[in-house]
Amino acid sequence: MLLCTAVRQRIINIASKNEVSLHKLALSSGIPYSTLSSFMNGKSNSLTLTTLLHLCEGAHMELQDFFKDPLFKDVEAEDTQEVSVK
């Protein structure tokens, strides 16, 4: 599974577990819904670590717990995938 696909699925799973929409998750995280929507709809294949951290905070979880999921066991990066760290 591609890393961006695993991250998307993990975000969906977290929103579902918390019984919130992606819009509500973005609001509680303090990030623009357009940022989350672009990533979730595949218009963008990357999120900054800062954005991911805010999503985790909005879901009341630690960043390290985001990646403690079987989805990330055998992930692969796309050749064109960007890694953004701020």
HUQUIFEN-V759667 format. One line per field, one symbol per residue. phi: phi as a letter, one per 40 degrees, with the letter a starting at -180 (. if undefined). A space follows every 50 residues. Layout:
phi=???
This chain:
phi=.cdccccdccccccccccfbcccccccccgbccccccccccgcbbabccc cccccccccfacdccdccaddccbcbccccccbbbb
